[in-house]
């Protein structure tokens, strides 16, 4: 745990207005045993954490969410490109991806390109901010690829984590048509944007995201890792850009896949609850790692696609404001995903457990790339169609509807999960099968109206 704790110091830090914070959360450093199946002991640990954190590999996550069936049927992202938007870049990301693929037997992507925006500073191993973003990049690139092994990947590295530089990088990706799906695993508290400069920042993001929609690009953003966030400014808040109605925001769950008591890659889907780590071991301080971001925006109006389709009780809570998240995904550090991060631990068999809603955004991006490959066209902006299906009850059985837990964090009460849409897990996590058909046949953007 000492190495993991040292690495975490580089990743976790305060968020400042005008700066986006990478959300990757690091748990244990673990060593692979390439000749064994599974490769890591944490893949079969008890859920009660009595032997430490349990973990998941790509095969297990694919099985949990039905993604393997997509890949087996040829929907593997072929012909598509996923854009990963992050800051600063990473000197080890190419070898990190190679080591990840080699261990788990995943074919290399057709291409992996890195766009480093002009003015990006050289890598500085003593700069905690820059080092923290390398961890985010490792998670985002490897796990988007794990869900869409046939897709190409472009990492666009903004010259810094300021809103201005990240918006410039997003516009570059749109202008150059780098890909039809974009993942953004970062955020900042809305409260820090509640001033004239902050509102200008939101307006600039909105202009760029509207252009993404016009180009039929699907954009995902992680919803944050501190529940009903009071960490930055002492007042409940949600994370931006996840609160933009022009992105699909991804909340967090704790996934249990295996037997009734233990993780196991040969097991089955057991259940999920709202991410609130660690919830099941009295020997570890509550909320050690985080909780899924969610709740009510106070700067952005509730879009019609949401207002018209969520339960009345949710609308009463939102008071006409945008609610997040839209969907969810495994985010637990207890139940973290395995990724190679060469900056934190050189050596091809050194892996880390990663958690946070940062893990869900790139994986959802990979899944949409799979759907795009099956359709041979981009699905584009999915929120109106997603909410319409949910409001009509047509997501029943097609998503894992998370109904256990809440996203309270650090003694701040959270929003409870409930049947249907809720403000901690949205419409739930993917359960692909018929869902791929439902999501892959939306009307064109022009048929979904101008909302938001």
Buried (B, 14 or more C-beta within 10 A) or exposed (E): EEBBEEBBEBBBEEBBBBBBBBBBBBBBBBEBEEEEEBBBBBBBBBBBBEEBBBBBBBBBBBBBBBBBBBBEEEBBBBBBBBBBBBBBBBEBBBBBBBBBBBBBEBEEBBEBEBBBBEEBEEBEEEEBBBBBBBBBBBBBBBBBBBBBBBBBBBBBBBBBBBBBBBBBBBBBBBEEEBBBBBBBBBBBBBBBBBEEEBEEBBEBBBEBBBBBBEBBBBBBBBBBBBBBBBBBBEEBBBBBBBBBBBBBBBBBBBBBBBBEEBBBBEBEBBEBBBBBBBBBBEEBEBBEBBBBBBBBBBBBBBBBBBBBBBBEEBBEBBEEBBBBBBBBBBBBBBBBBBBBBBBBBEEBBBBBBBBBBBBBBBBBBBBBBBBBBBEEEBBBBBBBBBBBBBBEEEBEEBBBBBBBBBBBBBEBEBBBBBEBBBBBBBBBBBBBEEBBEBBBEBEEBEEBEEBB
